[in-house]
């Protein structure tokens, strides 16, 4: 499991660095500086969400078209944004085409190409996922990956775990690298107070650039390769030496 810290520990660490005395509960203290730190911490969570598609927030969503569908589907409650080029028609084993622009969508509707279309296409519109053809064929499984906007791991009071888009209690855990979160929170607090931020901003940018690269693994770059991408069919990696056509 990745290293984590509670929001109580994160806020107290930043408070200590800016000259404040840590408190037992950052949500209930009467010190107004801590109320500001907590508010800024939630702002930092939203900011980091937009900064990088962090792998710990990666989710997969699937739906299967039904007979009464109109081709317009609500996105998950925790939907932040779709990860590009992850849409797939699992039933026909082909990529999901899109996202379509408004112009292309209207072109398809205007040409009435439903009976001639073999690939499912999509666009995000009105907070929903719209599929073409409309209505879609029945029994098509559509899946894609997306970044969840729920960046906080919390508890429901009965020992169960839940995920939220803001911190509301001391034990809540932001699902980010704690040091990176602390660097951003300190920067935003110093900005809010009107203090010099040059050193804090430099440390935050260094941490952000570092953790952008460490969030996920990186491929080996080969300038001599004729084509990139994963070797889905490659004589060195996954094709046998003999018996190509044997049943």
N, C-alpha and C positions, 0 to 999 in steps of 0.2 A: 504494500500500500504506500502511496506517496506520502511524504511528510506533510502534516497538517497542524494547525493551531486553531484554538477557539478564537472567536472575535474578541472575547474578553482579554485574552493574552496578547492578541495583536494590538488592540487599542492601548493597553497598558505599556507595551513595549515602545510604541511611538510616543506615548505620554512621557515616559522616562527620558527618551532621547531629546524631547523639547523642553525639559525642565519641570515637568509636572510630577506630582507624587502619585504612583499607581494606587488604584482603589480596588476593593473586593468585587464590586459589581458596577461595570461601566454604564449600565442602563438605569440604575436607581440613584446614583450619586447626585448630590445637589450642585456639584461643580459644573458650571455651564460650559467649560472647555471640553469636558467629556461628552456632553450632549452634542457639541459641535463635531467632535471626533467620530462619534457613532453615526451621525448624519453623513459625514464625509466618507465614512467607510462604505456605506451603501452606495454612494455615488461612485466610489472607486470600483466596486463590484460591477456596476453597469459599464463603466469605462473599459475595464479589462475584457469584459464580454465582447465588446466591439473591436477590440484591438487585434486579437488573434483567435483563430478557430481552435481553441484548446482541446486536446484530445480527451481530457477527462470530462468534457461536457458533450462529447459526441454521442448521439443516439440514432437508432434506426427506427423508421416508421414503415408499416406495411398496411395496405388495404386491399380488399378483393371486391371487385365491382359486382353489384347485385342487379336483379331484374328491374327494380323500381328506381334505380339511380338516374339522376339528371346530369351526372358528370361533374358536379360541384361538391367538393369534400372539405369539411372543416379540418384545419391543421391541428396538430396536438396542442394541448393547453400550454405546454412548456416550450412551444416552438419559438426559436430565436431567428434562425435563418438556415436555409438549405445549403448543404455542401455541394458545390458545383460538380456536375457530371457524375453524380452518384445514383440518379434515377434509373430504374430498371423495370422492364416488363418481364417478371419471372416466369409467367405462363408461356410466353413465346420465345423466351431467352434472347431478347433483344433490348438495346438501350431505350430508355424513355427519351423521346425527342423533345428538346427544349432547353431552357424556357423560351417560349414563343413570344415575340413582340406583339403589341396590340395590332399592328398592321398585318402581320402574318396571320394572326388569329382571325381577324375580320376577312382576310382573303380566303381562308379555308371555309369559313361559314358562308361567304358569298358565292363561292364556287360549288357549294353543296357536294363536297368530296367524300361524304361519309361512307358511301358504299364502295369507294375506290381506295380507301385508306387502310393499310395493313399495320401501320405502326401507330402506337399510342403517343400522343404529344401532350404537352402540358404548359400551363402558365400559372403564375401566382397572381391572383386578382381578388380584390375585395376581402382580403384576409383568408382566402381559401385556395385550395389546389383545384384548378379546372383541367379536366381531361378532354381531349378531342380524339375520336368522334364523340359527339353528344347526341343521344345517350351513348355511353360506351358499351362495347360488347360485354356480355355477362361472364363472370368467372375469371376476369383478368386480375392477376395479383401484381400490384404496383408497390415498389419499395424505393426508399431513398434514405440517405443519412442527413442529419441536421444537427445544428448546435443548439442545445437546450439553454434557455435563459435562466434556468434555476441553478444558480451558482452557489447556493448555500445548502449544506446538509444539516438537518435539524432532527428533532424528535417530536413525537405527537403527544407526549405526556404519559403514554402507556407503555413505553419501551420500544415502540415502533419507530422506524426511520422514515423521514419524508424530506423532500427537496423543495426549496423556496427560492424566490428571486430577491430576498432581502434578509438581513439579520434582525432578529427580534428578541433574542435572549442570549445571555452570556455564553452558553454552551454551543451556540451555533458555529458551524465550521465553514468558512469560505473554501471552495474547492479550487484554490489557486496555490501556487508556491507561496508560502507565508512571507519569506523575505521580500519577494517582489511586491506583494500586497502592502507590506509595511513601508517600502520605499515610496510607493505611490501615495499612501495615506499621509505620510510625513510631508511630502511635497505639497499636497493639496491643503494641509493644515497650515503650513507656513505661508502659502499663497493667501489663504483666507485671513490670516493675521497681518498681512502686509509686510512680512519679514523677507530678508534676502533668500532666494531660492536657488541660486546658481549651483551650489554644491549638491543640494538635494536633487535637483533635476538631473545633474550629471550621473549621480548614483542610480537614480531610477532608470534612466535611459540605458545605462550599462547592464542593469539587471534585466530589463525588458528584452534587450537584444540577445542576451545570453539565454534566457528561458524560452524565447521564440525558437531557438535551435535545439534546445534540450527537451521540449515538450513531446516531440516524436522523433523516431529514428530518421536517418537520412540515407538516401541511396548512394552507391559508389558511382561517381561521375566518370565516364569513359569517353574521351574526345574521339577515340578511334572507332567507336561503335557506329554502325550505319543507321540504326534507329533506336529510339529510347523506349521506355516502358518495361513492364514486367514480361519476362520470357514465357508467355502463355503456350507457345509452341516453339521449342528450341531444341536443336539436335544435341546440344551439350547438356541440357538440363532435364528434359522430360520426354524425349523420344527414344524408344528402345533401339538397340543396335540391330535386332532382327525381328521377324514375325510381325511386320507392320499390319498385314491384312488378316491375320488369324482371328477367328471368332473366339 
